[in-house]
Amino acid sequence: MTTETAERDTSRSARDAVAENTSEGRREPSREQVILAGAKLTRFLRYKERVAVTVEPNSVYGAAVLMPQLAATTGWSRDFASMAISSWIYLIVCMILHAALLKYVSKEERVMDGFAGQPYLCDVGAFLQTTAQLGPGGTEMSAPRLYSWGQWVTRCFVRDALVGTFPDQEKDIKVFADPGEYGIESYTCRLFCVVIFIISIVPECMLCVSMAKMFYYLPTKSEPWIKLRTVEDIGDEVIGGGAEDCNKKVTVCVAGMSAGWKLVNLIFILIPKCLLVYFTAHSGVNFLMETAGIDDIIVNSVALGFLLTMDELIARNLMSAAANELLDSCEGFIVSEEDDNKTFDDEEMVKRFHQPFAHHWISFCYSFLFQLRQLASVGVITAIFLGIYYRIHCVPDEDGRWVSKPIFTPKSLDFNVLNAFSPLLFPINRDAKPYWTMPEK
């Protein structure tokens, strides 16, 4: 009995020791440790926000920047030289297709709609439940008499055809064959869809800014964009000697670029990309603002985003697998500061990177606005393009409502690139007398 009792006491003591150790391992960290951990995490997040500038992935724009630099690094070897030339061919194809589609969208709005006599939508039909207003046909608008352009113009044609066939019954026909009025079904839905479309534009704007930052921060000197990995980089990693393992022995990274290449990339890549993004936003907003039906607005707001993915579509489906692999594996250029490699003690770390809201409200506001910068960009860009739309196409009437300017019929179907992208310098030839003007009360 004595031996069994001793064994039980020993077992109980062991369990108590394990429980005590477990309790020690699960002890909650102190308040000071939590603050220190938060300060270190804040330093890392600030570092990640600003350090990396790199070529645009999955895009012909990124390939057109990367491939010539790889070719120059390797002395314009056969394989890299062919990829550099082909990347610029794909870039040109992408720009031509993108610009052509924007041209046709603009032609539909400015030429074909002009031949159809379609007035600009502006705010005609908006908020019918609170305001009485005249429609493009000169009659008072109401919800049961509100139609899209296609429906309204067809109903007007039927009325006019009946009047022409039975001129002696014109008054009765105009009563029983009421065509209604053309106007927007929901102003709020149209505005929301414009915002959704601009949200898809903002990432492209950020990519333009990122490319500009890359050209700004890169050293203006030729540096190799391909480097062999050192023993320190490889560490304990086991790499074979076969063809499949060769990629693991080198690093493709963004490095310094000569002034000549920076100028070429600025003129032929960055500026055209920015212009295409601008005209895509401009044409897309105009297209949505001229769409009256609720279902059509929602569908079109999503469909217009296709134009922004054309560079990725060409890169993934036309460029070689090798070129896409290089784009995916390219490492960014680290924009370092003096303090990045500096080691701080715990007290200095907390002092520099832990800023309580109550004591640093100005820096908090800056940090808060920085986190909302893209949302703010959506609001600013939406306001800019809506302002452009109303300034070009609309005028306020006597009630302060925005209505269409007079419509002048184009003289021909001719519509070139200059008409599409420089309408102020190269306007369309139109009749001197307006085909339609907004009726007055």
C-alpha positions, 0 to 999 in steps of 0.5 A: 500500500505504501508503494502504491500511495507513493506512485499515486502521489508522484503521478499527481505531482507530475500532473500538477507540474504539467498543468502549471507549465501549461498555465504559464504557456497560456499566460496573457501578454501584458499591456506593454507587450501588446503595444510593442507588438502593435508598433512593430506591426505598424512599422511593417505595414507602413513599409509595405505601403510604399516600398514596392514599385514594379511592372504591371502584372498580367498586362501587355503594358508591363511586358512592354516595359520588362522585356526590352530591359531583359533583352538589354541585360542579356546583350539582346540575345535571340530569345529575349530580343524576340520577346521584346519585339513581340511585346511591343507588337502586342502593345500596339495591337492592344492600343489600336483595338482599345482606341477603335472600340472607344471611337465606335462608342463615340460615333454611336453617341455623336453621329448615329444618335444625331441622325436618329434625332435623339436628344441628350437625356440629361435629367429629363424624366428624373424625379417625376413624382415630385416635379412636373416637367415637359418631355422632348415631345412637348407634352407633360411627362408622367410615369405611365407615359414614360418610355425609352428612346427605342419605344418612344420613337417607334410610337411617334412613327406610328402616330405620324403614319396614322396622321399621314394616312388619315389627315382628317382625323388628326385630332382623334389620332393624337388622342388615342395614339399617344406616343408618351414621352422619352425620359430616364426611368431612375435617376438614382439607379443611373447615378449608382451605375456610374459610380460602379463603373468608376470603381472599375476605372480607379484600379487602372488609374492606380496602375498609371500612378504606379507606373509613373512612380516606378519611372520616377524612383528607378535610378537613371542608369542601366542596371541588370534586371536579371541576377544570379542568386547568391549562396545567402539567397538560396540558403538551405534550399536544395536546387537541382541542375536540370532545366526546370531548376534553372529559374530557381537560380536567378532572380528577375527584378526591376532595376535601374533604367537609362534616361533614354528608355525612361523617355521611350516608356513615358511617351509610348506606354505611360502617356497612351495608357493614361489617355486610354483610361481617360477616354474610357471613363469619358465614353463610359460615363456618357454612354451610361448617362444616355441610357434610360432603362434601368435594366440596360443601365445595370447591364451596361455598367458591367459590360463597359468594364471589358474595355479595361481588361483588354491588355490582360486578355491579350497578355494571357491569350496571345503572349507566350507562356515564357513571357507570362512566367517572367511577368509573374516572377518579376520582383519589385524595386524597393524604395528604401529609406534611411530608417528601414534597416535601422534597429530600434529598441522597444522604447523607441519603437513604441514612441515612433510607431504607436500613436494614440488617437487622442494625442495625435488626432491630426496624424489620425485624420491623415492616416484615416484619409489615406485608407480611404484614398481610393474611395475618395478618388471614386467620388472625385472622378465621378464628379469630374466626368459628370460635370464634363457630361453636363457642360457639353450636352446639357443646359438648365431650363427656366426651372433649373432642370438640366435638359438637352442642348439643341440637336444638329443633324450630322452631314455625313457618316464620316468620323475619324480618330481626330473627331473622336479624341479631339472633338473641340479641335476637330468637330463634326460637320453638322447642319446650321439649323437644329433638328430638335430643340427642347420645347418651352412651357 
